[in-house]
């Protein structure tokens, strides 16, 4: 699950892929403002893309969930943490749950 957060009434966008690099549709993405506790959710489209518009500037946690895969959690993302966001983009692949592997 990768993301890009832009300052001032931000839109958080990203893509979701599995460990092979295949885009993943139907992944639930929840974005939570850690200061207010307000959460917003969306689902990735057929190309694994997702977007959560009109977010107030702040610190956010992002959770990506889909049946059969580990839940991904990225914490402490801010509109000023572009270096951190680059890190998230590099290592945010969904991996199958251990109990689902054969």
Backbone as a ProteinNet text record, in pm:
[ID]
protein_1_A
[PRIMARY]
XXXXXXXXXXXXXXXXXXXXXXXXXXXXXXXXXXXXXXXXXXXXXXXXXXXXXXXXXXXXXXXXXXXXXXXXXXXXXXXXXXXXXXXXXXXXXXXXXXXXXX
[TERTIARY]
85.1	0	90.4	89.4	173	86.1	146.7	66.5	144.2	68.5	125.2	30.9	80.8	-2	46.3	-45.3	-11.6	-74.7	-3.5	-46.7	-174.1	-240.6	-360.1	-475.4	-570.6	-682.7	-630.9	-556.1	-480.3	-568.6	-518	-573.9	-466.9	-501.4	-409.8	-443.2	-345.4	-366.7	-260.3	-287.9	-187.8	-229.9	-147.1	-176	-145.8	-207.2	-184.5	-139.3	-28.7	20.6	56.6	60.2	104.8	256.3	313.9	460.1	518.5	434.7	483	475.8	413.2	398.9	265.4	179.1	46.9	-41.9	-111	-202.2	-319.6	-368	-472.3	-600.2	-708.2	-837.3	-905.7	-1000.7	-1084.2	-1018.6	-907.7	-841.6	-904.7	-944.2	-1000.3	-886.6	-889.6	-790.2	-860.7	-810.3	-864.6	-756.6	-791.6	-701.1	-755.6	-674.3	-719.6	-631	-694.1	-623.2	-594.9	-467.9	-432.5	-461.9	-475.8	-504	-652.6	-738.7	-883.2	-954.4	-890.1	-953.3	-1051	-1066.5	-1160.1	-1097.9	-1176.4	-1131.7	-1216.7	-1152.7	-1222.7	-1171.5	-1260.9	-1224.2	-1260.4	-1187.6	-1214.8	-1169	-1194.1	-1153.8	-1075.5	-968.2	-887.7	-968.3	-943.9	-1015.7	-950.5	-995.6	-947.7	-797.7	-739.2	-595.3	-518.3	-585	-519.9	-505.7	-566.1	-555.1	-660.8	-626.2	-721.6	-693.1	-794.5	-782.2	-877.1	-827.4	-910.5	-890.3	-990.1	-975.1	-1014.4	-982	-1027.7	-988.5	-864.2	-814.6	-753.1	-780.6	-717.5	-571.3	-483.4	-343.5	-334.6	-242.9	-226.7	-143.4	-149.5	-77.2	-177.8	-143.7	-236.9	-173.9	-259.3	-225.6	-305.6	-243.3	-309.9	-310.8	-428.8	-443.8	-499	-436.8	-481.8	-517.1	-641	-685.2	-757	-733	-802.8	-792.2	-895.2	-898.8	-782.3	-715.3	-607.7	-470	-461.9	-334.1	-316.2	-190	-161.3	-214.6	-260.8	-300.6	-175.8	-174	-62.6	-101.3	-11.1	-33.6	87.5	64.4	169	126.4	210.7	174.2	254.6	192.1	261.5	293.6	212.2	237	183.7	266	223.9	250.5	189	211.5	354.6	427.2	565.8	666.3	619.6	708.6	731.4	774.4	791.6	895.3	1001	1101	1037.6	955.7	886.2	791.7	719.8	628.2	703.7	821.8	902.4	936.9	967.8	997.1	875.1	757.3	634	612.5	634.2	614.6	705.4	828.3	925.1	892.9	834.8	821.9	679	582.7	442.6	374.5	418.8	354.9	278.9	160.5	81.8	144.3	152.7	205.2	94.4	86.3	-13.8	4.9	-106.5	-99.1	-29.2	48.4	123.1	29.7	-87.9	-179	-251.5	-235.7	-299	-200.9	-69.2	29.8	23.2	55.5	52.5	189.5
-115.2	0	122.4	198.7	317.3	440.4	555.4	674.8	800.6	908.3	1040.2	1140.1	1219.4	1315	1455.3	1541.8	1678.5	1771.9	1879.1	1969.8	2046.5	2104.5	2186.3	2110.7	2074.5	1995.1	1888.8	1800.5	1701.4	1594.6	1538.8	1417.6	1310.7	1202.3	1091	989.8	955.9	861.4	753.7	640.1	534.8	417.2	314.7	188.7	75.3	-39.3	-158.3	-270.4	-336.2	-449.8	-563	-685.8	-798.4	-811.7	-911.3	-923.2	-953.5	-999.2	-1023	-896	-790.1	-665.2	-650	-753.5	-746.3	-648.9	-560.6	-465.9	-540.6	-490.4	-559.4	-476.2	-520.4	-454.1	-501.5	-422.3	-465	-458.7	-387.1	-372.2	-254.3	-274.2	-164.8	-83.2	46.3	138.5	230.2	235.7	324.5	424.7	552.1	661.6	726.6	728.5	782	897.9	1011.6	1125.9	1094.5	1084.8	1043.9	1151.6	1275.8	1384.5	1396.9	1372.4	1386.9	1252.9	1142.9	1011.9	986.1	1081.6	1067.4	976.4	876	780.9	795	771.5	764.7	641.5	575.6	451.5	458.3	378.9	362.4	222.4	184.2	53.1	72.2	-4.8	7	-40.8	25.9	-7.2	-126.5	-154.6	-271.3	-266.4	-145.3	-130.5	-112	-136.2	-123.8	18.7	116.1	257.4	293.5	391.5	442	589.4	659.1	800.9	837.6	919.4	975.5	1127.4	1200.6	1345.1	1423.7	1552.2	1651.1	1618.8	1578.3	1552.8	1680.4	1708.3	1821.3	1787.9	1888.6	1862.6	1801	1708.3	1642.1	1517.1	1432.7	1306.1	1193.6	1099.8	993.7	855.8	759.1	617.3	560.8	473.3	409.7	259.2	198.5	54.2	-0.9	-107.9	-174.3	-317.8	-359.1	-493.7	-559.1	-689.4	-770.5	-915.9	-993.3	-1133.1	-1211.2	-1289.3	-1375.9	-1312.5	-1184.3	-1115.2	-1050.4	-1033.3	-961.2	-819.4	-765.9	-625.8	-539.8	-436.1	-340.9	-218.8	-170.3	-48.1	41.3	162.9	264.6	376.8	410.2	506.9	636.2	743.7	869.4	942.6	927	996.3	1138.8	1235.3	1375.3	1435.2	1549.1	1616	1667	1670.9	1717.5	1602.5	1480.6	1364.6	1300	1376.5	1323	1213.2	1223.6	1116.9	988.8	1000.4	884	825.4	911.4	861.6	785	833.9	760.5	622.1	612.6	483.2	392.1	446.8	368.2	313.9	397.8	355.7	238.1	240.3	135.2	0.4	-0.4	-128.7	-168.4	-115.2	-136.6	-237.7	-360.3	-466	-558.6	-598.3	-694.5	-832.7	-902.9	-1039.2	-1133.9	-1253.8	-1350.3	-1383.2	-1403.3	-1443.6	-1578.3	-1598.3	-1724.5	-1844.4	-1832.8	-1947.2	-1973.3	-1885.8	-1903.9	-1958.3	-1955.1	-2006.3	-2158.1	-2213.5	-2360	-2414.4
0	0	0	-104.6	-109.1	-102.7	-71.8	-54.1	-85.9	-107.6	-130.7	-66.3	29.8	101.8	69.6	24.5	-9.5	93	129.5	235.4	198.4	301.9	291.6	228.5	309.9	261.9	166.1	220.2	144.6	83	-25.7	-83.3	-69.7	-6	10.4	-98.2	-181.4	-290.1	-284.9	-347.1	-349.9	-434.5	-431.4	-498.9	-403.3	-428.8	-347.6	-439.6	-402.3	-480.3	-385.9	-440.5	-360.2	-373.1	-308.7	-307.8	-445.5	-540.7	-676.9	-762.7	-707.7	-781	-851.1	-844.1	-906.8	-829.6	-901.6	-838	-776.2	-662.4	-586.4	-577.7	-642.2	-626.3	-497.6	-449	-337	-199.9	-187.8	-57.9	14.5	140.2	218.8	279	253.7	306	404.5	527.8	629.2	667.9	662.1	695	821.6	928.7	1057.4	1100.2	1129	1184.2	1330.3	1366.7	1503.1	1605.8	1562.7	1656.2	1687.3	1586.1	1605.3	1623.2	1579.5	1585.2	1471.6	1380.9	1268.9	1162.7	1119.2	1016.9	891.6	776.9	649	577.5	504.7	436.1	288.4	210.6	68.7	29.8	-94.3	-145.1	-274.2	-290.1	-412.1	-533.5	-647.8	-770.7	-842.5	-962.9	-1038.6	-1066.9	-1067.4	-1090.4	-959.6	-846.2	-716.3	-666.6	-737.1	-699.4	-595.6	-511.2	-413.2	-385.1	-331.8	-302	-188.4	-95.2	11.4	5.9	-48.7	-65.2	60	57.1	155.4	299.2	318.6	453.9	510.2	636.3	702.3	728.3	723.2	757.8	897.2	914.7	1043.4	1029	1130.2	1132.5	1112	1022.7	985	997.4	1033.7	1025.2	908.7	830.7	717.4	740.6	730	743.4	612.2	560.8	438.9	474.4	445.5	479.4	361.4	346.7	247.9	293.8	270.6	312.3	252.8	335.7	290.2	294.6	333.4	339.5	476.5	516.7	640.1	629.3	741.3	746.8	751	668.6	668.8	748.9	832.2	908.6	892	845.9	836.9	929.4	1026.3	1128.9	1117.6	1164.2	1179.4	1051.5	947.5	821.4	829.2	791.4	790.4	653.6	628.9	501.3	489.4	601	600.2	598.2	596.7	607.7	471.9	374.1	239.1	234.8	315.2	320.9	372.5	476.4	530.9	427.4	352.5	250.6	142.3	103.4	6.4	60.2	188.1	251	243.1	271.8	266.3	125.9	25.3	-112.9	-146.7	-96.7	-129.2	-64.3	55.9	126.3	158.5	84.7	119.4	28.7	31.9	-45.9	48.1	4.3	81.8	68	177.1	177.2	224.1	164.5	209.2	356.1	426.3	567.2	574.7	679.5	696.9	698.6	763.7	770.7	639.4	539.3	408.5	305.3	335	240	237.3	119.5	108.1	84.6
[MASK]
++++++++++++++++++++++++++++++++++++++++++++++++++++++++++++++++++++++++++++++++++++++++++++++++++++++

